Amino acid sequence: MDEAAGRPSSPEPSQADGPGRPRVPARFARTLVLAAVFTCAACGLVYELALVALGSYLVGNSVTQASIVLSVMVFAMGVGSLAAKPLQGRAVVAFAVVEGALALIGGVSVLALYAAFAWLDLYVPALVVVSFAVGALIGAEIPLLMTLLQRIRKQDAGSAVADLFAADYVGALVGGLAFPFLLLPAFGHIKGALLVGVVNAVAGMAVVLWLFRRQVGRVARAALALGMIAVIGVLGGTYALADRFEVSARQALYSAPIAISKRTKYQEIVITRQAGLGPSDLRLFLNGDLQFSSVDEYRYHEPLVHPLMSGPHGRVLILGGGDGLALREVLRYKDVRSATLVELDPEMLHLARTYKPIVSLNHRSFEDPRVRTVAADAFSWLRGLDEQFDAVIVDMPDPDDVSTAKLYSVEFYGMVRRILAPGGRMVVQSGSPYFAPKSFWSIQKSIAAAGFATSPYHVDVPSFGDWGFVLAAPAKEAPALRLAPDVPDLRFLDSAVLQASTVFPKDRRSRDVGVNTLVHPRLVEYEGQEWKNS
């Protein structure tokens, strides 16, 4: 069929020697098509990874996000392959249109989903629609590319499939590595996807249209060229406006003006500052989750630190707590000989040392000569540790993802137990026994399963709500909840409040829940269920 006029035509000769066609050797023409396959496969995988990464950041629970994206996309790829069968007679035009649509939809996919999350509260339906559209277009590529390869030079189906899949899989490898190591750190979610969309449009449309341009009528060729230019123009214009869009969308997620926003290798750090008639409210968010409010953070950090400090505390280890606020409370004890703080993100440590509002809040705790900081993953760092500590504070973000759930696992607490000195104790921030009771009691049971006796307690933190902790010791009896005789002056906590904190109302008492382990991260499930319904 002549693709411009739709009338029957004789079989098309090789692109290398056909009449009226450029003198391109068949081997070189095949190489160009396979290069386009390689590039389009790389772009396709980047789209998939970008959707998974965005969902993990915005919603949490990377396993669920990956399952939704990949399962919908794989199904859609099958649908797309079937839908492409009738288009094989017009393979050049069809492939150019498919690649243009894929470049446009894939390129703006992250931006569109971010907007759906920030303003419309329709993230999951939008994710399914976008995943299906991208998957269907990726699926349509293979049968059309097979047809184009066969037009260049006829060969047996097995060899053609082998060549095509080899280029496809190698391209996927490159795209899979480029996303986390190049695109995400250098350009971020939105700009990275837009840039890949431009590459997709050029590789999929320009190269193939140049190679097969004589097989397309003049009008169709001009229309496709204009379409390609329009797609690239839209992507380029969106790229230019991406920063302003991101600022607006991010601000829509927070009630107070954003003072600082940083996307690091590990997380997004946002600091908001709300001025009012009273003290300004400085808030720290990591991946959208509130870490502290300057108005009431003392109601969190005093119960976290001071009951633990009633026991041995010459050598203190803080896992997490990169803002330095728990460290501030630890250093109020003059008999603390050393305090080691392990924080995953060096950027968080840098902010805590240099951003004046936080420095003022943590009382320049990182400048104390007793302090040693380590920028490392706490789980991996503990595995190779041969030191011992008298007191360990586990002040980690909530376990709403497998990467953080491992820091609340039986195995993790077992490693902490190994590095405790005789008589040593541990305290763990354990979430809300009111909003997330299953999660709270699963953490308590996981600590107990690692060989600790536990004393759970909870207090009211206005910006968090009812919030709980677990004091633990590797002993037969639960550690006593009390304050040290030399406890410094506190703003919130005293012996009466601490005694009352051990009482749990009926609706917040222990639940029949499982422990959290590396191979069965129940906390991810509990957190997802409970905070979704809170």
N, C-alpha and C positions, 0 to 999 in steps of 0.2 A: 504494500500500500504506500502511495506517496503521501507523506505526513502533512504536506501543505494542502493538497487538493483532495485527499481521501479517495484517489482512484487507483485501480490495480496497477502494479508495476512488476517488472521482472526482478528476480532475485538480485540483491545488492552485491556488487563485487567487493573485494577487499578494499579497505580504506587506503591501502598502500598503492593500489594501481588502478582504481576505478576511474572512468572517464569523468573529467570535470572536477576531480577531487585533488586535494593537495598531495604532492608526492611524499607521503609519509610511509616508511617501511612498516609492514605489518607488526614486526616485533616491537618497534618503537611505539606504535599505536596501542598495542596491548599493554605495554609498560605504563603509558599515560593513563589508561583506564584503570589499571590496577593501583596506580598511585592515587587516583581519585577514590577508589574503594578504600584504600588505606586511610586517607584523610577523613573521609566521611565516617568510617568506623570509629576513628579517634574522637571525632566530634560527637557522635552518637553516645559513646560511653561517658564523655564529659557531661552531656545533658543528664544522663541517669544519675551520675555521682553528685551533680550539683543539686538535683531535686532531693536526693537522700540527705545530703549535708545540710541543706536549708531546713528540711523538716526536723532533723535532729537538733538544730540550733533553736528553731522557733517553738517546737512542740516537745522536744525531748524524746527519749526512748528510740534510739537509732535502729534497734532491731525491728520495731513495728514500722517505722518509716521506710526502711529498706524493703521490708516484705511487701508493703503496699505498692511502692514504686516498681519494684522488679517484677512482681507477679502481674500487675496490670500491664506493664510494658511487654512482657513476654507474650501474654495473651494477645495484646494488640498487634504484636509483630506477626503472629499467625494470621490475624484478620487482614493485615496489610498485604501479606504475601498472596492471599487468595484474591484480594481486591485488585492486585496488579496483573493478574492473569489476562483479563481482557485488553489490557493496555500494551501488551507486548508488540502488537502490530504498529504501534506508534511510540516505540520505546524511547526515542531520543527526546521528543517533546514531553512525554510522561515523566521521564527521569529528571529533566530540567525543572518541571513544575514541582515534583516531589521534593527535590533538593531545595528549591526556593522556599517552599512551605516549611520544610524542616528547619532551615536556617532561621526563618522568621519566628516560628513558634518556639523552637529550642532556644533561640537567642534571647527572647523576651520572657521565657518561662519563669525564671527566678524572680524577675521584677514583678510579673503579674501575680505570682503566688505571694510575694511579700505584701503587695497591695491588698490581696484578698484577706490576708491575715490581719493586717494593721487596721483596715477600714471596714471590711465587710463581714468579718468573722465567718468566712466560708472557706477556710483553708483546706479541709479534707476533701470536700466535693471538688474544689478547684484542682487539687493535687491529682485526683483520679482522672479528671477530664484532660489535664495537660499530659499526664503520663500515658494515657490512652492515645492521644493525638500524636505524640512524639514516637511512641512505640509502633503505631500503625504506619507512619511514614518511614521509619527505619526498616520495618518488615517489607515494605514495597520496593525497597532498593534492590534486594538480592535478585528476584526474577528479572527485573529490568536490566540490571548490570550483566546478568548472564546472557541476555539477548544481545546486548551491545558487544560483549566479548565475541560471541559467535558471528556477529556481522563482520568483524575485522578479519577473522580467519576461522573457518570451520574446524572443530576438533571434537574428539569424543567427549561425552558429557562428564565422565569421571575426571579427566584432566582439567576441564574448564572449572568444575566445582572445586577441585583442589587448589587451583591458582587463586580463584576468587576468595575462598575461605581463608587461605594462607594470608592474603593481603588484609582481609577483614580482621583476623585475629591479631595479627601483628599491630595493626592500627589501633585496635582496642587496648593492647598492652601499652602503647605509647600514650594514648589518651588517659588510661587509668593512672599512669605514673605522673603525667603532666598536671593533672588536676590538683592533687594535694601538695606537690612539691614545687610547682611553678605558678599555675593560674590562681589558686586560692590565696597564697601569701602575697603575690605580686599585684593582683587585680581585685580580689574579693569575689563574693558570690555573683553579684549583679553584673559587674563589668567583665568578669571572666566569661560568663555565659554569652554576653553580647559579642565579645571578641571572637569566641569560637563560632558564633553564628555567621560572622563575616567570612571567616576562613571556610566554613561549610558552603556558603553561597559561591565563593570564588572557585573552590575545588569542584563542587558538584555541578555548577552551571557553566562557568566560563570555560573550563578545560574541555568538558564534554561537548559543549556547543561549538567550540573551535574545531575539535577533532571531527565532529559529525555535521558540520555546518552545511555541507552541500546536500545532506539528506533531509534538510528542512527548507520549506519554501521561504521566500524573502520576507513575506508579511509575518509568518510565524516566527522567523528568526528575529525580526525587529521587535516583535512583541515580547519574546523571551528575554532579549537583551534589555529592553526597558524594564521588564519585571525584575531582572537581576539587579539593575541599577537602583530600582525603587527599594528592594529588600535591603541592599547594602546601605542606602540612604537612611532608611528607617532605623536600622541597627546603629549606624554611625551617629545619627541625631540623638537617639536614646542614650547612647554611650556618653555623649556630651552632657546630657541632663541627668545622668545617673546619680551623681553626687548630691544634687539638690533633692532628687526624689528620695534618696536614702535618708537624708536628714529629716525630711518631712515625715516619711513613714516611720522612722525610728521614734521621732518625737510623739507620734500618735500613740505609741505603746506606753508612754510614760506620762504621769500626771504632772510632773514638775519639769521645768526647763533643764535640758541636758547641758552639763558643764564640760564633760569629757566623754568621748566615745572612741574606743580603740578596739580594732580587730587584731588579735594576736594569733600566734601559731596555735594556741590552745583554746581560746574562748573570746567572746566579745565582752569587753569591760565598759560599762556605762556608769557614769557618776552624774546624779542630778542634784540640783541645789534650788531649794524653794525658800525665798525670803519672805518674812512675815513680820508681824508686830513683835513676836518673841524671837528666840534664837532661830537662825536659819536651819533648815532641815537638809542635811547632806545625806544622800543615799547612794549606796554602792550596789550595782546589779552585775551579776555574772551570768551571761547567756539568758538574760531576762529575769533571773531569780534574785529577789532581794537578799542581800547579805547583811546589811545593817542600816539603821537610821540613826543619825547622830543625836536625835532627840531622846531616844530610849535605849541605845545600844548597851548602856551600863547594866540594864535589867537583864540582858542576855549574858554579858561577859562576866559579871560578878558571880552568878550561880554556876557558870561553866568552870571557873578557875578556883574560887576560894574554898569550896568543900574539899577539892583535891589537895589543896595546899595545907590542909590540916594534918596531912601525913608527911612522910619524908619528901623533901623537895630540893635537895642540894643540886641535883642534875635534872633539868626539866627538858622534855622534848615536846614540841608543838608540831603536829602534822596538819597542814593547812594553815588557816589564820593568817594569810599573807598581808592583811591590812594592818597587822601589828597591834590590834586592840586586845586580844588575849595576852599577847606578850607584855603589853603595858601593865596588866594586872599581875602577871607573874613577877615582874621586876620590882614590884612594890615590897617584896620580901627581901630584906637585906642579906639573909643567909642563903639565898640562891647563888650558887657558885658559877653555874653555866646554864644557858638557855639556848637550845638549838631549835631553829624553826625551818621546817621543810615545806617549801611552796613550789608547786609545779611551774607556775608562770613567772619568768623573770620580769615581765612587764608589770605584773602586780606588785612585786617587790620594789621596782623602781618608783612606781606611783606612791607607794606607802612611805618611801624615803624622801621624795622630792615634792609631791603635791601638797602645798601648804595647809589646806584645810584638813587633810588626813594626817599630816605630820603633827598638826596642832592637837588632833584628836588622840593620836597614839603616844603623845608626849615624847616624841623623838626616841621611841623605844629601840629603834635599830642602831642608834648611836651608842648605846650602852656597851662598854667593853666586854661584858659577860655574854654578849649575844653572838651567835654564829648562825648565818643563813645558808641554806642549801637549796639551789634551784634544781629540783628533781621530782620524778614521780615517786610518791611516798611508798607505794607498793614495791616497786623495784628497788628503791633505796633500802628498805627494811630487809629485803632478802639477803643483801650482802653486808649487813651491819654486824659488827662484832663489839660494839659498845654496849654499856648498860646505863639505864636511866632510873631515877627514883620516881618520877612523875611524868605521865604521858597524857597530853591533851589532844584529842582527835576532833578537830574543828573543820570538817569537810562540808562541801556543798551537798545538798540533798541528793539521795541516790535515785534519780529519775532516769538514769541511763546506765547501760552495762559498764561503761568506763568509770562511773562513780560508784556503782553498786559494789564493785570489787573492794572498795575501801570500807565497806560495811560487812564484809563476808567473814565467815568463821575462820577461813584461812588467814585473812588479814589480822584478825584479833589474835590468832595463834602466834603470828610473827611478833606482835607487840608483847605478848606474854613472854616470849623468849628473851626479849631485851630488857625486861624489867629486873631491876636489882631486888634482892631480898627485901620484903616489906613494901615494894613499890606498888603503885596504883595507877589506874587509867580512868579518864573521864571521856565520854563520847557525847557530842551533840546528837540528839536522836529524833528530831522532828517534833511534830505536834501530836500529842495523844488525843486531842479532840478532833482535828481535821483529818488526821491520818493515823488512827489507832492501830490498824494492822501493821503499818510500817514501824511505828514506835515499838510495839511489843515484839515484832520480828527482830528488830535490832537488839533488844534486850535478850531475847532467847539465843540469838547468834553469839552474843558476847558470852553468855553462860555456856553454850556448847563448846566454846574455845577453852574452857577450864577456869572461868572466872566466877566468883560470887558477886552478885550485883545488887545495887541499891538504886532503883529508878526514882526520879523526882521531876517535878514540873513547876513552872512559874508562868506568870502572865507578862508577856512582852507586847505592848500595844501594837507595834507595827507588824508583829508576827502572829499575835494571838496566843493561845495556850501553847507553851513550848517545853519540851522535855529533854532530860539528860539521863545518862546512866553512869554512876560511879561504880568501878569494878576493881576487884583485887583477886589475885590467884590464891585464894584461901578458902577454908571451909565455911567461914561465916561472912555474911555480907558486911562490907565496910560501913562504919558508922558515918552518918551524915552530920558533920559538925564543923564549926569554924575554929581555926587555930587561936590559941590564947593571944598571940601577937598579931592577929588579923588587923590590917590597916583600916582606917575609917572608910566605910562603904556608904553609898548613896541609897541603896535599895535593900540589900540582903542583911539580915540579922538572924540570930538563932531561932526566933519565933517564926519568921518567914520560912526558914529552912526546914524547921520541924513540920510546918503545915504543908510544905511542898511534897512530902512523902505520901500524902493522902490523895487517893484517886477516887473521884465519884464513880458511881455504878456504871455510867455510860463511858467511862474512860479506863476501866480496869482491864487486866490482862485478857488477851484474846487467844483463841486456839488457832495459832498461825504457825507456819513453818519457819525454819531457819534459812538464812540467806547464805548461799555458797557460790563458789566460782562457776560450778557446773549447773547450778539451779538458782539463778539470781531472782528470787521471789520478790525482792524489794522493788524491782522495776515494775512488776505487775501491780503490786500493792499501791505504790506511789501513783501510777497512772490511773488506777481506779478511784482512789480516794481524793486526790487533788482535783480530778476532773469533776467530781460531784460536790466539791466543797464550795 
